[in-house]
Amino acid sequence: MELARSGMHGFSGARLRRYRQALDMTMADLADAAEVSEATVSAWETGRAAPTPPLLKRVADVLRVTVPDLAPIQEGRKDYDKDRVASMAKLYGVKFSVVKAVWERDRATRQEYIRRL
């Protein structure tokens, strides 16, 4: 079973179910088309798991919707938190500016990855 530990933030199983049902698809139909198990689809719809970005793209294609239809993408949502960056810098013994730069680069990388889906 392909239960993702790191799924898409903002993914809604209820939204997935509505799109699936609007096409008169069963969970088994969606599972077959997306090449996952029916248990995986059930876990997504009940909120026990969320699909990874590549799986979410596959599901969106099957349902003829976009990735943001299933998991709304909020630009700039993960701005760095000064207190958290300071704590991480102290913990790892590096400068504040290093942690901040890595945080921002990671955020930009995730946003670019999502745009390409």
C-alpha positions as CSV (number, residue, x, y, z in Angstrom):
1,M,0.0,0.0,0.0
2,E,1.3,3.5,-0.9
3,L,0.5,5.5,2.2
4,A,2.5,8.7,2.0
5,R,4.1,10.0,5.2
6,S,4.8,13.3,3.5
7,G,1.7,14.3,1.6
8,M,0.6,17.6,0.2
9,H,-0.2,20.3,2.7
10,G,-3.8,21.5,2.3
11,F,-5.0,18.3,0.7
12,S,-8.6,17.6,1.4
13,G,-9.9,14.0,1.3
14,A,-13.5,15.3,1.3
15,R,-12.7,17.4,-1.8
16,L,-11.2,14.3,-3.5
17,R,-14.3,12.3,-2.7
18,R,-16.6,15.0,-4.2
19,Y,-14.6,15.1,-7.5
20,R,-14.5,11.3,-7.6
21,Q,-18.3,11.0,-7.0
22,A,-19.0,13.7,-9.5
23,L,-17.5,11.4,-12.2
24,D,-19.5,8.5,-10.8
25,M,-16.2,6.7,-10.0
26,T,-15.9,4.2,-7.2
27,M,-12.8,4.1,-5.0
28,A,-11.7,1.0,-6.9
29,D,-12.1,2.8,-10.2
30,L,-9.9,5.7,-9.0
31,A,-7.4,3.3,-7.4
32,D,-7.0,1.4,-10.7
33,A,-6.7,4.5,-12.8
34,A,-4.2,6.1,-10.5
35,E,-2.3,2.9,-10.0
36,V,-2.7,2.8,-6.2
37,S,-4.6,0.4,-3.9
38,E,-8.2,1.0,-2.9
39,A,-7.0,1.1,0.7
40,T,-4.8,4.1,-0.3
41,V,-7.7,6.0,-1.8
42,S,-9.8,5.2,1.3
43,A,-7.0,6.5,3.5
44,W,-6.8,9.7,1.5
45,E,-10.5,10.3,1.6
46,T,-10.8,9.7,5.3
47,G,-7.8,11.9,6.1
48,R,-5.6,9.1,7.4
49,A,-3.0,9.9,4.7
50,A,-2.3,12.4,1.9
51,P,-0.8,11.7,-1.5
52,T,2.7,12.8,-2.3
53,P,2.9,15.5,-5.0
54,P,3.5,13.0,-7.9
55,L,0.6,10.9,-6.8
56,L,-1.6,13.9,-6.4
57,K,-0.8,15.0,-9.9
58,R,-1.7,11.5,-11.2
59,V,-5.0,11.6,-9.3
60,A,-5.8,15.1,-10.6
61,D,-5.2,13.9,-14.1
62,V,-7.5,10.9,-13.6
63,L,-10.2,13.2,-12.2
64,R,-9.6,15.9,-14.9
65,V,-8.9,18.6,-12.4
66,T,-5.8,20.5,-11.4
67,V,-3.5,19.9,-8.4
68,P,-4.7,23.2,-6.8
69,D,-8.3,21.9,-7.1
70,L,-7.3,19.1,-4.7
71,A,-4.8,20.9,-2.5
72,P,-4.9,24.7,-2.8
73,I,-1.5,26.2,-3.0
74,Q,-0.9,29.3,-1.0
75,E,2.0,31.3,-2.2
76,G,4.5,32.5,0.4
77,R,2.8,30.6,3.1
78,K,6.0,29.3,4.8
79,D,7.9,32.5,5.5
80,Y,10.7,32.0,8.0
81,D,10.0,32.5,11.7
82,K,12.8,34.5,13.4
83,D,12.5,32.7,16.7
84,R,12.7,29.3,15.1
85,V,15.6,30.3,12.8
86,A,17.5,31.6,15.8
87,S,16.8,28.4,17.8
88,M,18.0,26.3,14.8
89,A,21.1,28.4,14.3
90,K,22.0,28.0,18.0
91,L,21.3,24.3,18.0
92,Y,23.5,23.7,14.9
93,G,26.2,26.3,15.8
94,V,25.8,28.3,12.6
95,K,24.9,31.9,11.8
96,F,21.3,33.0,11.7
97,S,21.8,34.1,8.0
98,V,22.8,30.6,7.0
99,V,19.6,29.0,8.4
100,K,17.5,31.8,7.0
101,A,19.1,31.3,3.5
102,V,18.5,27.5,3.6
103,W,14.9,28.0,4.8
104,E,14.1,30.4,2.0
105,R,15.9,28.3,-0.7
106,D,14.0,25.2,0.5
107,R,10.7,27.2,0.2
108,A,11.5,28.4,-3.3
109,T,12.4,24.9,-4.4
110,R,9.1,23.5,-3.1
111,Q,7.1,26.2,-4.8
112,E,8.9,25.6,-8.1
113,Y,8.3,21.9,-7.8
114,I,4.6,22.4,-7.3
115,R,4.4,24.8,-10.2
116,R,5.8,22.1,-12.5
117,L,3.2,19.5,-11.5
